[in-house]
């Protein structure tokens, strides 16, 4: 046997233990039924299913759940499912699309595969020119192939690949556990205290396995380092690593605050750290690419246009805030606002910060030509707060739904069509209405 064939055999054995070819069973974790239901509607066609999301948000578990569904519900032969996770150290030899193709051909020959093959590629961005492999087989009319791929960078489907696969893929953004999933995983009642817990520890799936806060803190710190070191520094050859890390901390501390790149530059200069607008702009875009943060631009409701410059940043999961920065009572409003943003994002809304004659509307959320306006308040504790939150929404002249969301123990009655929702009931309201 030639040396290259020996290497292929070793690679084959490395992936064999992660596949179902010998009718193995694997830990499926908590079943993400909302995603399974959505993805299953797109089965049995040549559309490439692309699952995107922050690292450790549950994409790999979801792929295993899809594989399990295909085998148990659709009676697909396990040997006709090819699963590869590029994060496994035993697969370091697969560096590019040619290496991947050679292994795939070896797998087909080794198992004498015939018929349709379901191909699952996990963290595919770690394979150089992987898109050539996907594009080639997805268009191969001599056999049937169905692709499922995951990635942890929002640029995965940009540039050349978007052109190659135009109209031939469907994208699913995968988030950590939402509030209703959180209740099921932690076996909690749907009540205010449970929501407060969710505000603190977030929905990262792995955290549910930790019983000690220090272990969780170390895990979150390690995840942050992985996002910065692996996904940004290596990918973009970052020169000023300390600036990148401090920028991450700055965004962490300023979620929900109106911020501009110029403001960030001034902040670092005040800390005797030299930088410039272009560097900050680039570094922020790299952080956003990892899905660790999102940005919301301002939208002028009167002029119907996006206002450039100032924007807000929100965390994908609040565990980063709680374990790496801590909670202060005066920050609770921003933290609640962050969570409401993510809940809207998780339901497929495009979200802006509303501006109406210099009055701020916390969120203008748009989905399928439907719009909802949302004001978020920690507590409607006095008449001034009530007038501000409800009053700003009153000034919007259209008839789209208008909501005020707070953590009050009591629920206000609707006022001139404006609905008050207690924060822990918002997820269910979104499920019922969207």
C-alpha positions, -999 to 999 in steps of 0.1 A, spaced: 0 0 0 14 34 -10 21 60 16 -8 83 4 -33 54 6 -21 47 41 -27 83 50 -62 81 34 -69 49 54 -59 67 86 -81 96 78 -110 73 70 -106 56 104 -104 90 121 -138 100 107 -153 65 110 -157 68 147 -178 100 143 -201 85 117 -231 62 119 -217 36 95 -216 8 120 -250 18 134 -235 36 164 -255 59 187 -243 93 197 -253 119 223 -279 141 206 -281 167 234 -312 187 238 -334 184 207 -337 218 189 -371 211 176 -377 246 162 -346 242 139 -353 205 130 -389 214 119 -376 244 98 -348 225 82 -368 193 75 -390 213 52 -360 218 29 -350 181 26 -348 160 -5 -335 186 -29 -302 199 -41 -304 231 -21 -273 234 1 -283 238 38 -260 263 55 -261 266 93 -243 297 105 -238 309 141 -213 317 168 -190 290 180 -206 267 207 -241 277 198 -251 241 191 -245 237 154 -227 203 157 -254 188 179 -280 200 155 -262 183 126 -262 150 146 -299 155 153 -305 159 115 -285 128 108 -305 109 134 -337 121 119 -327 110 84 -318 75 97 -348 69 120 -376 88 102 -365 88 66 -349 53 67 -317 66 51 -289 40 52 -262 51 77 -235 43 52 -249 69 28 -243 97 53 -208 113 53 -200 135 83 -168 154 88 -160 179 115 -128 199 106 -123 209 142 -112 174 152 -74 173 155 -72 140 137 -82 157 105 -54 182 103 -42 166 71 -74 178 53 -62 212 44 -80 220 11 -107 209 -12 -84 184 -30 -77 166 3 -114 165 11 -123 151 -23 -97 123 -21 -110 113 13 -146 114 0 -137 92 -30 -119 68 -6 -150 66 16 -172 57 -13 -149 30 -25 -142 16 10 -179 12 18 -191 5 -18 -215 33 -17 -243 35 -42 -273 58 -44 -278 93 -29 -252 106 -4 -259 131 24 -228 151 30 -223 169 64 -194 193 67 -189 209 101 -169 241 105 -162 240 68 -144 274 68 -113 256 81 -109 238 47 -92 259 21 -113 264 -10 -140 241 4 -165 258 -19 -150 241 -49 -158 207 -34 -194 218 -25 -200 235 -59 -187 205 -79 -208 178 -62 -239 199 -57 -240 203 -95 -230 167 -104 -259 153 -124 -245 118 -125 -255 111 -89 -275 127 -61 -258 146 -33 -274 167 -5 -252 190 15 -254 203 50 -226 227 61 -219 248 91 -197 278 97 -188 303 125 -181 333 102 -207 354 85 -184 359 55 -188 322 47 -213 329 19 -197 361 6 -177 368 -25 -170 341 -50 -190 314 -33 -222 335 -33 -218 338 -70 -211 301 -75 -240 290 -54 -264 318 -63 -300 306 -58 -288 271 -47 -285 274 -10 -307 281 20 -293 297 51 -303 291 88 -288 312 116 -284 291 147 -286 308 181 -279 296 216 -309 283 236 -338 308 235 -358 314 267 -383 286 262 -355 261 254 -337 274 285 -367 266 306 -369 230 293 -331 224 296 -329 237 332 -364 224 341 -377 258 353 -411 273 355 -420 302 332 -418 330 356 -399 362 363 -371 346 384 -364 321 356 -361 350 331 -337 368 354 -316 337 355 -316 336 317 -306 373 316 -275 363 336 -262 330 323 -276 331 288 -282 302 265 -248 287 256 -257 249 255 -225 237 272 -231 258 303 -259 236 313 -234 209 321 -214 230 346 -224 232 383 -197 256 395 -196 293 385 -158 293 382 -159 264 357 -185 284 337 -164 316 338 -133 297 326 -154 282 298 -167 315 286 -133 331 288 -119 302 268 -147 307 242 -139 344 240 -103 336 234 -111 310 207 -133 336 189 -105 362 190 -74 340 186 -87 314 161 -114 332 142 -100 367 140 -62 368 146 -54 338 124 -79 346 97 -70 383 93 -33 382 105 -41 408 132 -11 429 142 -24 446 173 -38 417 194 -41 438 226 -62 464 208 -85 437 194 -90 422 229 -96 456 245 -121 464 217 -140 433 225 -141 444 262 -152 479 252 -182 465 232 -189 442 261 -192 471 285 -212 493 261 -240 471 249 -271 491 241 -252 524 241 -252 547 211 -217 544 198 -197 555 167 -163 544 155 -151 580 161 -162 576 197 -143 544 201 -111 559 186 -114 588 211 -118 564 240 -87 545 231 -67 577 226 -78 588 261 -63 555 273 -30 564 256 -36 537 230 -29 550 194 -53 538 167 -74 552 139 -109 551 124 -99 525 97 -84 501 122 -113 503 146 -138 499 117 -120 468 104 -116 452 139 -153 458 147 -163 441 114 -141 411 122 -157 408 156 -192 410 140 -182 383 115 -179 358 144 -215 364 155 -203 373 190 -219 407 185 -245 423 162 -249 460 153 -282 479 149 -281 510 128 -304 540 133 -335 544 111 -352 577 105 -390 569 106 -399 602 90 -375 601 61 -375 563 58 -337 560 56 -308 546 75 -288 572 95 -251 566 92 -225 570 119 -240 562 153 -252 527 161 -257 502 189 -240 469 196 -256 438 212 -242 405 224 -252 372 209 -253 357 243 -253 375 277 -230 349 293 -201 370 280 -214 400 299 -222 383 331 -190 361 334 -165 385 319 -177 419 329 -203 414 356 -237 430 362 -244 464 378 -278 474 388 -276 506 367 -269 484 336 -300 463 339 -320 483 313 -292 478 287 -290 441 295 -327 436 291 -327 456 259 -299 433 246 -320 402 253 -351 416 236 -329 424 206 -317 388 204 -352 374 208 -363 395 178 -332 385 159 -339 349 166 -373 352 151 -359 365 118 -364 403 123 -342 429 108 -338 454 136 -331 491 136 -329 518 163 -358 541 155 -354 579 153 -385 601 151 -379 639 154 -350 632 177 -370 608 199 -356 573 202 -377 542 195 -357 513 209 -364 489 181 -380 490 147 -383 453 138 -391 444 102 -400 409 89 -418 400 57 -432 435 52 -445 434 88 -432 459 113 -433 461 151 -422 490 173 -407 481 207 -398 502 237 -378 484 265 -378 496 301 -364 478 331 -393 491 353 -422 514 346 -415 528 380 -430 563 377 -452 585 357 -423 601 338 -410 567 326 -445 556 316 -451 588 296 -417 585 279 -421 548 269 -457 550 258 -455 586 246 -427 579 221 -448 551 205 -479 573 204 -462 597 181 -458 570 154 -487 575 130 -490 540 113 -510 511 126 -482 485 131 -481 468 165 -465 489 192 -451 472 224 -437 483 257 -417 455 274 -406 456 310 -398 435 341 -427 449 362 -446 424 383 -479 437 371 -491 441 336 -505 475 324 -536 476 304 -533 485 267 -532 522 260 -543 536 227 -534 504 210 -500 501 227 -495 468 244 -475 462 275 -458 428 278 -439 414 308 -405 405 295 -407 368 304 -438 365 283 -423 381 252 -408 349 237 -442 332 237 -458 363 223 -434 362 193 -441 324 188 -478 331 188 -477 360 164 -448 353 141 
